[in-house]
Amino acid sequence: MACHSISVDVEDWYQSTVDAAAPLSQRFVASTNKVLQAFADRQVRGTFFVLGLAAEVSPQLVKDIAAAGHEVQSHGYGHALNFDLTQEQFRQDLLRAKGMIEDLTGREVFGYRAPCFSIDERNPWALDVLAETGHRYDSSVFPVKKARYGIDGYPPEPRVITTSRGHKLVEAPVACFDWLGKRRAVGGGGYFRLWPYWVIRKAWRQLEKLDRPGIVYMHPYEYDPTEMAQFRQSLSLKLRIHQGLGRTSFPRKVDKLLKEFRFAALAEVLAPLLHQL
């Protein structure tokens, strides 16, 4: 039976989604602690891709994640979309987050997930910069083309890739599955919030038959269904629906999945591939 992986992008919703210049609130700390408790209840170890800004605001939270036995990796520093950065800006963003998280945990940071999956055909050089800054695996390429991100037809299984400058790196796309003649995104986030659980289970059973690890991504704010009530005037109805729909049921879906299938930290799942580097 395949071992799957669950991962958490540790960030603050308003700063990462609405206003990149906004200070981080403390809501992400409380929400991340809810996630930690949910994982503890199922005795599951996951991977937490921590935003450098989040580590700066709450260094104790990062230490608590590591102390609970979870893998702690990088989500970059400021949640800037990588398409919008130069190679040097991206390099500095990576190094700043990597150094900060390593100082807090005492462990090497060698995995990365881009904000909003912002590595695609526009910036393949990002994979070279990742390798050149000491990262050995990446989970940023979305294997279904969407309006803002994704690469159509990208291989859905984790694999060793060779970058344009000849570096070796493990790429680990989030989960997708084939249904009704089309590849469907089902790896987490908004897709998890909108799909009914029977569809998620169907996807994971397909992945089990293929012996392909399913990688889940999620955010602490998906454990915070009342968050948007505090932003009464500043959010459009469209944004409220897009970002809020399904938050109430999200934790229950995750819990069912953790109960029904086997999960581990991403570096553990990718270990056979990492040994090939």
Secondary structure by P-SEA (a helix, b strand, c coil): cbbbbbbbbccccccccccccccccaaaaaaaaaaaaaaaaabbbbbbbccaaaaaacaaaaaaaaaabbbbbbccccccccccccaaaaaaaaaaaaaaaaaaccccccbbbcccccccccccaaaaaaaaaccccccccccccccccccccccccbbbbbcccbbbbbbbbcbbbbcccbbbbcccccccccccaaaaaaaaaaaaaacbbbbbbbccccccccccccccccccaaaaaaccccccaaaaaaaaaaaccccccccccaaaaaaac
